[in-house]
Amino acid sequence: MKTIVDDNNVSRYLFADDVNLTITADSISAQGPTVDCVIHDLNANNSTVIQSITPADDWYGGKYTCAADGTWTAVADWVDPRD
């Protein structure tokens, strides 16, 4: 798996290894067997892709930070948007 983190290392998106990410100055394109989308809120200037990670069991976008070594840390003030 791989995650896209913002400039605070907050994991915003999670993708399978077979998804190709194309990062430009304006956006990130994700293309693979089950996904074809453009992410407009992140780009080459404000995000990083961390690869070869195992996601947290209860991963949800914005709930965790992810270090370059794949270590997950809960975001203290995260509020579940599903509540």
C-alpha positions, -999 to 999 in steps of 0.1 A, spaced: 0 0 0 10 36 -3 -3 68 13 -3 105 2 5 127 32 1 165 34 29 188 45 20 180 82 24 142 74 -13 136 78 -23 107 57 -50 119 33 -53 92 8 -45 55 7 -39 34 -25 -30 -1 -34 5 -7 -48 -9 -12 -84 -23 24 -85 0 47 -105 3 82 -90 13 111 -112 23 142 -92 24 176 -108 26 212 -95 -12 214 -98 -26 180 -87 -21 143 -83 -36 118 -107 -44 83 -95 -50 55 -120 -53 18 -115 -76 -12 -118 -102 2 -94 -95 39 -94 -92 68 -119 -93 102 -102 -76 135 -99 -68 149 -64 -68 187 -66 -61 196 -29 -26 181 -30 3 184 -54 41 183 -57 44 213 -35 24 202 -4 25 164 -3 46 133 -2 40 97 -12 51 71 13 52 36 -2 55 0 12 33 7 42 8 -13 61 -21 9 70 -36 12 104 -65 -12 109 -90 16 113 -74 40 88 -95 69 76 -83 100 57 -70 126 82 -70 103 112 -33 95 113 0 109 105 25 86 87 62 88 90 86 80 62 93 46 78 55 37 78 49 44 115 13 56 122 4 81 149 -32 92 157 -40 128 151 -50 142 186 -78 165 175 -92 144 147 -130 143 146 -147 115 127 -167 132 99 -191 102 98 -204 111 133 
